[in-house]
Amino acid sequence: MQRKIIHIDMDAFYASVEQLDNPDLNGKAIAVGGSSQRGVVAAASYEARKYGVKSAMSSVMAKRNCPHLIFVKPRFERYKEISQLIREIFLEYTDLVEPLSLDEAYLDVTENKKGNPSATLIAREIREKIKEKTGLNASAGISINKFIAKIASDFNKPNGQKTVNPEEVEEFLEALDIRKFHGVGKVTAEKMYLLGIFTGRDLKTKSLEYLTEKFRKSGAHYFNVVRGIHLSEVKPNRIRKSLGAERTFNENISSEIFMLERLENIAEEIERRLTKSKVAGKTVTLKIKYSDFTLQTRSKTISYYISNKELILEIAKELLYQEKMKNSVRLLGISLSNLNTDKAGEISEVKKEVEVQLKFEF
């Protein structure tokens, strides 16, 4: 049986919350994040996006693109508060809710609490309730699986929705620009362009063997999704795969002594998060971003689970001294993976696909 999946994505969530709480910011180009030379944009209002301002952009570049840009400090507790209200609305319709972040989630409404056969009408009703209870706009994508629903939610943003019915899936994916495929980043898109793959239709002409040769494990994924095959279920209790923290410095650091001080602070933050989440892990990864913006990661896996800062820091130090720094450093991060959440019975099973073409009201 085909599923009815909704992907809800809040429109410019952080920035919209700031405009909601401070009406003086309405209609203005704002960026949530630091305004310093080392700051990074966490979110941008639609007014700012017109000038090319987007998340993960440096504050310096954002200000250059939009000289009248207003920077606002993030208030994550407030965002979490509103996110919880939105989550409660989702749960009125289904218990199969998979949050991806504070501002987006998948919902499986194949069988829902309202007994409504139309996923399209459910999505519209949910968006109306979000607007009524929070004052914020949300967009939605509706289709037979998570992959297509997520792509569809971007089509009529902001404050819109798009449904891709079962009989429309093939045509929808074939006409899609390859850059619109969720999971195809800039580097992969450029590689596909060199191979003559510009649209879903082009991708569909390539064999599984060809795509596996060119893209390794991802090749099978591309082969399947362009045919509308994506078996990942909506998981209400997503298993955390890693936990970490990082810091961008006001000035580049070249002294390893100063780096160790920063790593100690980061390890303390990770210990706090691990304690709160009640998890531990076996693999420590050190992330280093140099002054020339090149990124390097170094990892070590041990035979037992750890969660205290002393052991995490000890391994992070070992990784730091693993090889000589090639340049001064602008960012350091530590993450812990291979967590003890990956228990028997929680690991997702690989399922065989049985293609059953059913027509039902979307």
N, C-alpha and C positions, 0 to 999 in steps of 0.2 A: 504493500500500500504506500502510495506517495504521501509525503507529509506536507503540512501547511506551516511554513516557517515565516515568521516576521522578524525583521531586523529593525530595531528602533534606535535612532541616532539623534541625540539632542543637537540643536543648531548652535554652534559656537558657544558651547555650554558655559565655560568659565567666564568668558567675556559677557555673555548674556545675563548671567547671574549678577555681575557687577553693574550692568546697566539697569537691571531690575531693582537692585537695592539703592542705586544712586541715579535718580532720574536725570541729573545734570549731565550724565554720560550718554544719554540716549541720542542716537543719531551721530555720534562722534566716533572717530577712529581710535580705538583703544587696544592696548596689548596687555595681557596679564603676564607678568614676569618682571625680571630685574631691568632697570634702566641704565645700569652701570656699563662700563666698557666690556665687562665680561658677562653681562646678563644674556639670558636666552628667553625668547618668547615662548610661553607655555600655551597661549591661545590668543587669537585675534578676532576682533569683531568683524562683521561683514563689511563695515565701512572701511576698516583697515585693509581687508583682503583685496579691495579694489586697487590698492597701491602695491600689491605683491607681498604684503606682510603675511607671514604664515608661521605656524608652530615650528619650534626647533631652530628658527632663524636667530642669528645673533642680534642683540638689541641695537648694536651699531648699524648693521645693515638695515634693520627695520626702520630706524630713525632716518636713515639716508633715503630710503624709498618713500617714507611718509613723514616729512618734517614736522607736521602738526600732531603726530602720534602721541597719545596720552598713555603713560605706563601706570598700571595698577598692580599693587602687591597681591599675590594670590592668597586666598583664604580657604584652605582646603577643608577645614571643619564645616564651613558653610556649604561648600559644594557637596560634601558627604551627607549633610542634613537633607538637602534637596534631593540628592540621588536616592536616599532612603524612601522619601515620599513617592518618588517615581516607581521604585521597586515595588512598593505596596500596591500601586495601581496595576502593575503587571500581574501580581499574584491574585488579583481579583478574577483574572481570566484563565490562568494556568499556573500550575506548580513547576512546569518545565521552563524555567527562566535561567538563562546562562549569561551572567553579566561579563562583559569584556573589559569594562572600565567604569568609572563613575557616570559616564555619559552615553553608554551604548550597551545593548543586550540583544540576545536572540530569544525568541519565544516560540515554542512549538504549540500551536493551537489546533492541531489536527482533531484532538478531542479536548474541548475546553469547558470551563465551568458554566459558561453562559448558554451552552448548547447552540451556539451560532455557527452555521455551516460555512459562513463567508469570512475568510481571513482578511479580505479587503475591508469589510465593514468593521471587523474587530480592530484593525489597525487604525482606522479613522476614529473610532470611538475612544481608543486609548490616547491618541494624540489630543483629542478634544478634552479629555479628563486631565491630561498633563497641563494643558493650557489653563484650564479652570482652576486647578489646585495650586499651580506654581507660577503661573503667568509666563511660562516659557514655551517656546515652539520646539516641536520635534518633527523629524522626517522619518519615513518608514519605507522599507522594501519588503515585498511579499512574493514568495515563490515556493518551489518544491524542495529546496535545500538551502543550507546556510550560505553557501558560496554565492548563489545567484541573488539571494535576498540582500546580502551585504552590498553587492554591486548596485542593485536596484535602488537602495536607500539614498544613493548619491545623485540619482537622476533628476529629481525634482526639488532639490534643496534650494533655499530653506523653506521650511513649513509646507512640505508636500509629501507625496508618496507615489510609488509605482508598483504595480502588480505585473509579474511575469507569469502568466497562466501556463499550465503544463504543455499545451499545444503550441505555445509561443517560445518555449525555451530554446529550441534549436535555432530558430531565426534570430532571436535576441543575441545569443552568444556568437553566432557567425558574423553578425554586423558590428560586433564590439571591437573598438580599438584595443590593441593588445595591452596598452598602458592602463586600461580600465580593469583588467583582470586582477582581482585581489591577490596579492603575493608576488606580482611581477613588478619589481622595483626598477629604478633607473638603469642600473647596470645590466640586468636581465633583458630589459626592453631594448637596449642598444644592441645587445648580442642577437636578439631575435630579428631586429631590423637588418643586420648584416646577413642573416640567413634568409631574408625575404619574407619574414613573418611580420605582418603589420596589423592584421585583424584576426578575429576568431576563425574566420573562414580559411585564412592562410594556415593557421595553426592546425586546423582539422585535416589538412591534406598531408600532414607529416605522420609517419608511422610511429608506433610505440618504440620500435628499435632505434629509429633516427633520433627521437626526442630523448631517449635514455642515454644514447651516445653523447649528445650535445649538452644535456642538462642533468645527467646522472639520476639520482633519486627523484628529483623534481620533474623529470621527464614524464614519468607515469602519472603524476598529478596533473600536469598540463594536458596529457592525452585524455584523461578522464573528464576533467571539469569542462572542457570545451564541448563535450558530448552530454553535459548536464548530469554527470555522475559524480556525486559527492556524498559519501555515506556517513559523514560525521554527524552524530546525533547531538541534540541540545542537551548539555550536561548541567543540571542545576547545581551540582557540587563539583566545580572544576578543581582538579588536583593541582596545587601549586607546584611548579617545576623548579623555581629558583627564588632566591630572595637576596637583595643587595642594596647598596647605597653608593653614591659617588659625589664628588665635590669638584667644582670648577673654581680655580684660584684667581684672585684679583690680579696677581702677577705670576709670571712663569717661574717655576721652581727648578733650580739646577742642583741644589744640595740634597743628597739622599737623607741627611739628618732631618731636614725640614719635611721631606716626604714621609718619613717614619712617623713624625708628629701627626701629620694629616691622616695617615693610615690608622693610627690609634683612635682618632676621633671617629673615623668611619666604622671601625670594628665595634666601637661602643654602640653606635647607632644600629648596626646589624644585630648585635646581641639583644638590644631592646626589642627589635622587631621579631626576632626569633622567639623570644620569651612570650611576647604577646600572641604570636601565632601558634605557639607550642609545637615547633618543629626543629629539626636539626638536619645537618647534611654532611656529606663526605667529600665533596669536591669544592675547593676554593679557587676562584678565578680572580686574578688581578687585571684590572683594566687600566691602560695608560694611554692618554691622548697627549701627543707632543705639541710643541708650539707651532709646528708646521701643519697641525691638524691630522697627521697620520695617527692611526689607531693600532694598538697592539694589545693582545690578551695573552696571559700566561696562566696555566691551570695546573693543579695538583690534586690527585684523588688519594685519600687514605682509606684504611680498612675499617674505620669506626666512625660513628656519627659524632659531630661536635656542634656546640651552640654557644660556647662562651668566648668572650672577646680575646682572652689570652691565647688560646689555641688558634683562633682565626688569624690573629695578628702575627703569630709565630710563622704560620705558613705563608702569609702575605709578605712578610719580610724575606723569607727564603726565595719567593718568586721575584721580589724586587731586585735581589742581588744575583739573580740567575744569570743575567747578562748585563753588560754595561749600557747605560742610557745613551742613546744616540743623539739626544737633543734635550733641551729644557722641556719641562712638563707643565701643561695647563690644566690637566684633569687627572684625578685618580679615582678608581672605584674598586670595590670588592663585592663579589657575589658568592653565595653558597648555593650549590645545586646538588643533584643526586640525593634529594631529601627523603626523609622517612615517611613521607605521605604516600610514596609509591608502593603501597602494600598489595599483597595478594588479594585479588577480587576487585581492586580499584583500577588496575591497569586495563585500559580499553582494549577490547578484543577486535581482531580483524574479522570483518564479516563478509560473507559472500553476497554478491549482489544478485537479486532476482528482479528483473525488470518487468514490472506490471504496469501497463499503461491504463490508468484509471482516470476517468473524467469526473471531476466533482467541482462544486461551486467554489470559486476563489473570490 
